[in-house]
């Protein structure tokens, strides 16, 4: 009996060590950061490097940039992908996996009914491998959706969309990320937490008035459809028609999803950040959600990158990336020759009366966002101190201050 009593006391302690031991026979856990190497595994000697570039690593992302659209996420992804330890798994093409295949609100859209070409590769030496057995030339979202009714099978489809040169990826101990800002309002966050329970979520937010106006001109000027009447008068008429009786971003609409009115409706809803943020908070802990602001990124991009790296566990000095941007005539810091910064879809600011009208509409939602940030543990400031030489003021942007009115000129 004495032995039994001693065992009862000792077992919880022993169990802790036993359960922490790796099980060599257990299958790998499918989660954020999981990678599968396609092709035959070879040694990493210098003589076999050329052959290793023909081997592909397909990985699930360690973090996902889920929004917002027209907030600078494309430029952010360029900077992230230039880091030796973060690689964009989709090769510069937004995947739209969780809004086209998932249970969110996006799968009915026309883009999700079409096939998409299988030309996604992060390294020109890495062959693209199709594991869906649907077509040698493209993925067809409707077919994928029909053949993958269960979330537990989706990881194979998702894994097959990203391709990295295995040797380069393994040598750098890289992590992958995905950037699809449509996820903010069109994906179901529980799909991500079910498939990638350990992943981290990054939001990039912008002055909502600016973001809404930019989204209108993007849709109107031909990104989604040809439409010649791209004026502030047209924007105001459509805005008035959609908000005259109040506006509920969660309410279903019968608007045709290829119509201009649908894009304006979604443009308004997408700028109501707190609504979507609360939806994501029901799936992910606050500590796994980071908010960065386009105003900070424009002023001090290297400080913002330092903050994102820390958030994703790249905390040691040897893991830091030294960025070498140049500044454009418009005041934007950019890397290389490719940049969408400083190329707005609109040429003139909206008239003052329209700014006041939009300001009045967005103000209550901005107030709710400010309150959410003040009462939550969402990550809005760097986890580690940012070196002084990188600059960076991480105070909330002016459009989030209590006494501020919206300004189209920004901060």
C-alpha positions as CSV (number, residue, x, y, z in Angstrom):
1,X,0.0,0.0,0.0
2,X,2.9,2.3,0.8
3,X,4.3,1.6,-2.6
4,X,1.0,2.3,-4.2
5,X,0.7,5.6,-2.4
6,X,4.2,6.6,-3.5
7,X,3.4,5.7,-7.1
8,X,0.2,7.8,-7.0
9,X,2.3,10.8,-5.9
10,X,5.1,10.2,-8.4
11,X,3.0,9.3,-11.4
12,X,1.9,12.8,-12.4
13,X,5.5,13.9,-12.4
14,X,6.7,10.9,-14.3
15,X,3.9,11.2,-16.8
16,X,5.0,14.7,-17.7
17,X,8.4,13.4,-18.9
18,X,6.9,10.3,-20.6
19,X,4.4,12.3,-22.6
20,X,7.1,14.8,-23.6
21,X,9.2,12.1,-25.3
22,X,8.9,12.0,-29.1
23,X,7.1,9.0,-30.5
24,X,9.2,7.9,-33.5
25,X,6.3,5.8,-34.9
26,X,3.8,8.6,-34.7
27,X,2.9,10.4,-38.0
28,X,3.9,14.1,-38.2
29,X,1.5,16.6,-36.9
30,X,-0.2,18.5,-39.7
31,X,-0.1,22.1,-38.5
32,X,1.4,25.5,-39.4
33,X,5.0,25.1,-40.6
34,X,4.6,21.4,-41.6
35,X,6.6,20.7,-44.8
36,X,6.6,17.8,-47.2
37,X,9.6,17.2,-49.5
38,X,8.6,15.8,-52.9
39,X,11.2,13.8,-54.8
40,X,14.0,11.6,-53.5
41,X,15.8,12.9,-50.5
42,X,19.5,13.4,-51.1
43,X,22.5,14.5,-49.2
44,X,23.3,18.2,-48.9
45,X,26.9,18.0,-50.1
46,X,28.2,20.7,-52.5
47,X,28.3,18.1,-55.3
48,X,24.6,17.5,-55.1
49,X,23.3,21.1,-54.8
50,X,22.3,21.3,-58.4
51,X,20.2,18.1,-58.1
52,X,18.6,19.3,-54.9
53,X,17.1,22.3,-56.6
54,X,14.9,19.8,-58.4
55,X,13.4,18.7,-55.1
56,X,10.5,20.7,-53.9
57,X,9.3,21.6,-50.4
58,X,5.6,22.1,-50.0
59,X,4.8,23.8,-46.7
60,X,1.8,25.0,-44.7
61,X,2.3,28.6,-43.6
62,X,3.5,29.6,-40.2
63,X,1.6,32.9,-40.4
64,X,-1.1,34.3,-42.7
65,X,-1.7,38.0,-43.7
66,X,-5.5,38.0,-43.8
67,X,-6.2,41.7,-44.5
68,X,-7.1,44.3,-45.2
69,X,-7.4,44.8,-49.0
70,X,-6.1,48.1,-50.3
71,X,-4.1,48.6,-47.1
72,X,-0.6,47.9,-48.4
73,X,-0.4,44.1,-48.0
74,X,1.1,43.6,-51.4
75,X,4.0,45.8,-50.5
76,X,4.3,44.2,-47.1
77,X,4.5,40.8,-48.8
78,X,7.4,42.0,-51.0
79,X,9.3,43.0,-47.9
80,X,8.5,39.7,-46.1
81,X,9.5,37.6,-49.0
82,X,12.9,39.4,-49.2
83,X,13.7,38.1,-45.8
84,X,15.9,35.1,-46.0
85,X,13.9,33.3,-43.3
86,X,10.4,34.0,-44.5
87,X,9.1,32.8,-47.9
88,X,5.8,33.4,-49.5
89,X,4.4,30.0,-50.3
90,X,2.2,31.2,-53.2
91,X,4.9,32.7,-55.4
92,X,3.4,36.1,-55.5
93,X,-0.1,35.0,-56.4
94,X,-2.8,35.2,-53.8
95,X,-4.1,31.7,-53.2
96,X,-7.7,32.5,-52.1
97,X,-7.8,28.9,-50.7
98,X,-10.0,29.6,-47.6
99,X,-12.5,31.9,-49.3
100,X,-12.8,29.7,-52.4
101,X,-12.7,26.3,-50.9
102,X,-13.7,27.0,-47.3
103,X,-17.0,27.6,-45.6
104,X,-16.7,31.4,-45.7
105,X,-18.7,33.9,-47.8
106,X,-16.4,34.0,-50.8
107,X,-16.8,30.7,-52.6
108,X,-19.9,31.8,-54.6
109,X,-17.9,34.6,-56.4
110,X,-17.1,34.2,-60.0
111,X,-13.3,33.9,-59.5
112,X,-13.9,30.8,-57.4
113,X,-15.8,29.1,-60.2
114,X,-13.0,29.4,-62.7
115,X,-9.9,27.3,-63.0
116,X,-6.6,28.8,-62.0
117,X,-3.3,28.1,-63.7
118,X,-0.7,26.0,-61.9
119,X,2.2,28.5,-62.3
120,X,2.9,29.1,-58.7
121,X,6.5,28.6,-57.8
122,X,8.8,30.6,-55.5
123,X,12.0,29.5,-57.1
124,X,12.5,29.1,-60.9
125,X,14.4,25.9,-60.3
126,X,11.5,24.3,-58.4
127,X,9.1,22.4,-60.6
128,X,5.4,22.8,-59.9
129,X,3.8,19.6,-58.8
130,X,0.1,19.0,-59.1
131,X,-1.3,16.6,-56.5
132,X,-5.0,17.0,-57.2
133,X,-5.3,14.6,-60.1
134,X,-7.8,17.0,-61.7
135,X,-5.8,18.6,-64.5
136,X,-2.3,18.9,-65.8
137,X,-2.9,22.6,-66.4
138,X,-5.0,24.1,-63.7
139,X,-6.9,23.9,-60.5
140,X,-10.6,24.1,-60.7
141,X,-12.1,25.4,-57.5
142,X,-15.5,24.0,-58.0
143,X,-14.0,20.6,-58.6
144,X,-11.8,20.9,-55.5
145,X,-14.8,21.9,-53.5
146,X,-16.9,19.0,-54.7
147,X,-14.1,16.5,-54.1
148,X,-13.0,17.8,-50.7
149,X,-16.1,18.1,-48.6
150,X,-14.3,17.5,-45.3
151,X,-11.9,19.9,-43.7
152,X,-9.6,17.1,-42.6
153,X,-8.7,16.4,-46.2
154,X,-8.0,20.0,-47.2
155,X,-4.4,20.2,-46.0
156,X,-3.2,18.1,-49.0
157,X,-4.9,20.4,-51.4
158,X,-3.5,23.5,-49.6
159,X,0.0,22.0,-49.4
160,X,0.1,21.4,-53.1
161,X,-0.4,25.1,-53.9
162,X,3.0,26.2,-52.6
163,X,6.4,25.2,-54.0
164,X,9.9,26.0,-52.7
165,X,13.3,24.9,-53.7
166,X,13.9,22.4,-51.0
167,X,17.7,22.9,-50.5
168,X,17.4,26.7,-50.2
169,X,14.4,26.5,-47.9
170,X,16.0,23.8,-45.6
171,X,19.4,25.5,-45.5
172,X,17.9,28.9,-44.4
173,X,15.5,27.2,-41.8
174,X,12.8,29.3,-43.4
175,X,9.2,29.7,-42.5
176,X,6.4,30.3,-45.0
177,X,3.6,32.7,-45.0
178,X,0.5,33.3,-47.1
179,X,-1.0,36.7,-48.1
180,X,-4.7,36.8,-49.1
181,X,-6.3,39.9,-47.7
182,X,-9.8,38.8,-48.9
183,X,-9.7,36.3,-46.0
184,X,-10.6,39.1,-43.6
185,X,-14.2,39.2,-44.6
186,X,-14.7,36.2,-47.0
187,X,-13.0,33.3,-45.2
188,X,-14.3,31.4,-42.1
189,X,-11.6,31.8,-39.4
190,X,-12.5,28.4,-37.9
191,X,-11.4,26.8,-41.1
192,X,-7.9,28.2,-40.5
193,X,-7.8,27.3,-36.8
194,X,-9.0,23.7,-37.7
195,X,-6.4,23.2,-40.4
196,X,-3.5,25.4,-38.9
197,X,-4.1,25.6,-35.1
198,X,-0.7,27.0,-34.4
199,X,-0.6,29.6,-37.1
200,X,-0.4,33.4,-36.4
201,X,-2.6,36.0,-38.0
202,X,-1.5,39.4,-39.3
203,X,-3.8,42.3,-40.1
204,X,-2.6,45.4,-41.9
205,X,-5.1,48.3,-41.5
206,X,-5.4,51.6,-43.1
207,X,-7.5,54.8,-42.6
208,X,-10.9,53.3,-43.5
209,X,-12.0,56.3,-45.5
210,X,-8.9,56.0,-47.7
211,X,-9.3,52.3,-48.0
212,X,-12.9,52.5,-49.1
213,X,-12.2,55.2,-51.7
214,X,-9.3,53.2,-53.1
215,X,-11.4,50.0,-53.3
216,X,-14.1,51.8,-55.2
217,X,-11.7,53.1,-57.9
218,X,-9.9,49.8,-58.1
219,X,-13.2,48.0,-58.8
220,X,-14.6,50.7,-61.0
221,X,-11.6,51.3,-63.2
222,X,-11.4,47.7,-64.4
223,X,-9.8,45.3,-62.0
224,X,-13.0,43.4,-61.7
225,X,-15.1,44.9,-64.6
226,X,-15.0,47.6,-67.1
227,X,-16.9,50.6,-65.8
228,X,-16.5,54.1,-67.2
229,X,-18.4,56.2,-64.7
230,X,-15.7,56.3,-62.1
231,X,-16.5,59.6,-60.2
232,X,-16.9,60.7,-56.7
233,X,-20.5,61.6,-57.6
234,X,-21.1,58.0,-58.5
235,X,-19.4,56.7,-55.4
236,X,-21.6,59.0,-53.3
237,X,-24.8,57.9,-55.0
238,X,-24.0,54.3,-54.4
239,X,-22.9,54.8,-50.8
240,X,-26.1,56.7,-50.1
241,X,-28.3,54.0,-51.6
242,X,-26.5,51.3,-49.5
243,X,-26.5,53.1,-46.2
244,X,-29.8,55.0,-46.2
245,X,-31.5,52.5,-44.1
246,X,-28.5,51.6,-41.9
247,X,-25.7,49.2,-42.7
248,X,-25.1,45.8,-41.2
249,X,-21.8,44.2,-42.5
250,X,-23.0,40.7,-41.5
251,X,-26.4,40.9,-43.3
252,X,-26.8,38.9,-46.4
253,X,-27.3,40.8,-49.7
254,X,-28.9,39.7,-52.9
255,X,-26.7,41.9,-55.0
256,X,-25.2,40.1,-58.0
257,X,-21.6,39.3,-57.2
258,X,-20.3,40.6,-60.5
259,X,-22.0,44.0,-60.1
260,X,-20.5,47.3,-59.2
261,X,-23.0,47.7,-56.3
262,X,-21.7,44.5,-54.8
263,X,-18.2,45.8,-54.9
264,X,-19.2,49.1,-53.3
265,X,-21.2,47.2,-50.6
266,X,-18.2,45.0,-49.9
267,X,-15.9,48.0,-49.9
268,X,-17.9,49.6,-47.2
269,X,-18.1,46.4,-45.1
270,X,-14.4,45.6,-45.5
271,X,-13.5,49.0,-43.9
272,X,-15.5,48.1,-40.7
273,X,-12.4,46.5,-39.2
274,X,-13.6,45.8,-35.7
275,X,-16.5,43.7,-37.0
276,X,-14.1,41.3,-38.8
277,X,-11.5,41.5,-36.1
278,X,-14.0,40.3,-33.5
279,X,-14.9,37.4,-35.8
280,X,-11.2,36.3,-36.0
281,X,-10.8,36.7,-32.2
282,X,-13.5,34.0,-31.7
283,X,-11.2,31.6,-33.5
284,X,-7.7,32.8,-32.4
285,X,-6.3,34.0,-29.1
286,X,-5.5,37.7,-29.0
287,X,-1.8,36.8,-28.5
288,X,-1.8,35.1,-32.0
289,X,-3.2,38.2,-33.8
290,X,-1.0,41.1,-34.8
291,X,-2.2,44.4,-36.1
292,X,0.1,46.6,-38.2
293,X,-0.9,49.9,-39.7
294,X,0.0,51.1,-43.2
295,X,0.8,54.6,-41.8
296,X,3.6,53.0,-39.7
297,X,4.8,50.9,-42.6
298,X,5.0,53.9,-44.9
299,X,7.0,56.0,-42.3
300,X,9.2,53.2,-40.8
301,X,9.0,50.0,-42.8
302,X,12.1,48.5,-41.2
303,X,10.8,49.0,-37.7
304,X,7.5,47.3,-38.7
305,X,9.4,44.4,-40.2
306,X,11.3,44.0,-37.0
307,X,8.0,43.9,-35.1
308,X,6.6,41.3,-37.4
309,X,9.7,39.2,-37.2
310,X,9.6,39.2,-33.4
311,X,5.9,38.3,-33.4
312,X,6.7,35.2,-35.5
313,X,9.5,34.1,-33.3
314,X,12.5,35.5,-35.3
315,X,14.0,37.1,-32.2
316,X,17.8,36.5,-32.3
317,X,20.2,38.8,-34.0
318,X,21.3,36.2,-36.6
319,X,17.6,35.8,-37.7
320,X,17.2,39.5,-38.4
321,X,17.2,40.7,-42.0
322,X,19.1,43.8,-43.0
323,X,16.9,45.6,-45.5
324,X,18.3,48.1,-48.0
325,X,15.4,50.1,-49.4
326,X,15.5,53.2,-51.4
327,X,13.0,56.1,-51.1
328,X,10.8,57.2,-54.0
329,X,10.0,60.7,-54.9
330,X,6.6,60.2,-53.2
331,X,8.3,59.4,-49.9
332,X,7.8,55.7,-49.9
333,X,10.5,53.2,-48.9
334,X,10.7,50.4,-51.4
335,X,12.8,47.4,-52.2
336,X,14.1,46.8,-55.8
337,X,12.2,48.1,-58.8
338,X,8.8,46.6,-58.2
339,X,6.4,48.5,-56.0
340,X,2.8,49.6,-56.0
341,X,3.5,52.3,-53.4
342,X,2.6,55.7,-54.5
343,X,0.4,54.5,-57.4
344,X,-3.1,55.2,-56.2
345,X,-6.1,54.2,-58.3
346,X,-7.6,57.6,-57.8
347,X,-5.9,60.9,-58.8
348,X,-7.8,63.5,-56.8
349,X,-9.0,63.6,-53.2
350,X,-12.8,63.4,-52.6
351,X,-14.7,66.7,-52.1
352,X,-14.9,68.0,-48.5
353,X,-18.6,67.3,-48.1
354,X,-18.1,63.6,-49.0
355,X,-15.1,63.3,-46.6
356,X,-17.4,64.6,-43.8
357,X,-20.2,62.2,-44.8
358,X,-17.8,59.2,-44.8
359,X,-16.2,60.4,-41.6
360,X,-19.6,60.4,-39.9
361,X,-20.3,56.9,-41.1
362,X,-17.0,55.3,-40.1
363,X,-16.5,57.2,-36.8
364,X,-18.6,54.8,-34.6
365,X,-16.8,51.8,-36.0
366,X,-13.4,53.4,-35.5
367,X,-14.4,54.1,-31.9
368,X,-15.3,50.5,-31.3
369,X,-12.0,49.4,-32.8
370,X,-10.1,51.8,-30.5
371,X,-12.0,50.4,-27.5
372,X,-11.2,46.8,-28.6
373,X,-7.5,47.6,-28.8
374,X,-7.5,49.2,-25.4
375,X,-9.3,46.3,-23.7
376,X,-7.7,43.3,-25.4
377,X,-4.3,41.6,-25.6
378,X,-4.1,42.0,-29.4
379,X,-0.5,42.6,-30.5
380,X,-0.3,46.2,-31.7
381,X,3.2,47.0,-30.5
382,X,6.6,45.3,-30.9
383,X,7.2,42.3,-28.6
384,X,10.9,43.2,-28.6
385,X,12.3,46.7,-28.4
386,X,13.0,48.1,-31.9
387,X,16.6,49.3,-32.4
388,X,16.7,53.1,-32.4
389,X,18.4,53.2,-35.8
390,X,15.3,51.6,-37.4
391,X,13.1,54.4,-36.1
392,X,9.4,53.8,-35.7
393,X,6.6,55.3,-33.6
394,X,4.1,52.7,-32.7
395,X,1.5,55.0,-31.2
396,X,-1.9,54.5,-32.8
397,X,-2.3,56.3,-36.1
398,X,-4.1,59.6,-36.1
399,X,-7.3,58.3,-37.5
400,X,-7.7,56.1,-34.4
401,X,-7.2,58.9,-31.9
402,X,-10.4,59.9,-29.9
403,X,-10.6,63.5,-31.1
404,X,-9.6,62.9,-34.7
405,X,-11.7,63.3,-37.7
406,X,-11.0,61.3,-40.9
407,X,-8.6,63.0,-43.3
408,X,-8.1,61.8,-46.8
409,X,-4.5,63.0,-46.7
410,X,-3.7,60.4,-44.0
411,X,-1.1,60.7,-41.3
